[in-house]
């Protein structure tokens, strides 16, 4: 290798380490709901292909290396996503936001109904019709750990990591399902689908292998990686991190829908007869994985999308809330609410109007996941984040595109939201020890309470 080749290779390695960095925070441009962006778009010459061809003509070796950096990715899809995102952001359509109230509250439903939902959910587990989806792409950097969050010991007397606790809960759930439905023999192991990122994939896989999958069958645990999109200039050209590599950024937790399809796991679920998927984030110590009452409720209601929600603790709590935007279910970020909206109370009950917090504990039907992939593949609008992008010419102003997991919710024909008790279901580990909230210590205390 020449000195120039070594320099280019080193630059590419530095890029890989930065792809999923969260060092730069930004305000996301508002984009219209997904339903408004699904119209087929006219075929246009690929701007990216044209740019790459120009790079090859100027410097064949460097241009071909950029081309290789994008190998295996649909550049025409990237063009469509960029165009749709810019169009949505420039439309200026600010739709009205209203409180969402169609929630099954803790006081709703008789004891008999809840027992039936629980039994129905355990039946789905026993029959192999339910699976678990874990979002585990985050590192423990903010918590002072170089490991993935799931590999962290949060200070429990047992010393168990988040992954071990969650694996043991799946084992217990399978046991309960087998006891409730002994006629289902042999019981079918639940599929546990774990989405990682380039930074967490290797360590996550090693953690499971070194611990013999915590008693689970290796065949029931599947790992797949979150996707990415290139960083763009304002006119849709690729930003180059080095002369031979593209500047990249993660495509958001909403990228899980495309990643499930690309990995082949979505087809696998459908072929094996899985109907329901319970989705959660790795850093919730109290997550009731595959909660049978929640699964049973959503499935029995024919829901395509469901969510467990908790009541906001107070008007200043900085959480996203479920609401309607343009008449459709959406999650509205705290920063999108005016102070008056955030603190508005129902005159009849005295409760907050925007009451129901999003804690990223979702239900998806497999048929809906297939429908979402088909829609996203057309090239819908993502959120636009304008920020400084590292480039071969130094930091430049550019665009990163991100999809949130709740963005496709408006295309669901039937949704089901269920209130759960915060003290029993939600104890996130997001901040370092010594912070005011959501630390390993606060989560541990909630777990041991």
GISULFEN-V967782 format. One record per helix or strand of 2 or more residues. SS is the DSSP state (helix for helix, strand for strand). FROM is the first residue (numbers start at 1). TO is the last residue. If there is no record, write none. Layout:
<<SS/FROM/TO> <SS/FROM/TO>>
This chain:
<<helix/3/18> <strand/28/29> <helix/34/37> <helix/47/58> <helix/60/69> <helix/75/91> <strand/97/99> <strand/103/104> <helix/111/126> <strand/130/135> <helix/141/143> <helix/149/151> <helix/162/180> <strand/191/196> <helix/201/210> <helix/212/215> <helix/218/220> <strand/221/225> <strand/228/230> <strand/240/242> <strand/245/246> <strand/248/250> <helix/253/263> <helix/265/271> <strand/276/281> <helix/292/300> <strand/305/311> <strand/321/325> <strand/328/332> <helix/334/336> <helix/339/343> <strand/356/365> <helix/366/376> <strand/383/389> <strand/396/402> <helix/407/411> <strand/415/419> <helix/422/425> <helix/440/448>>
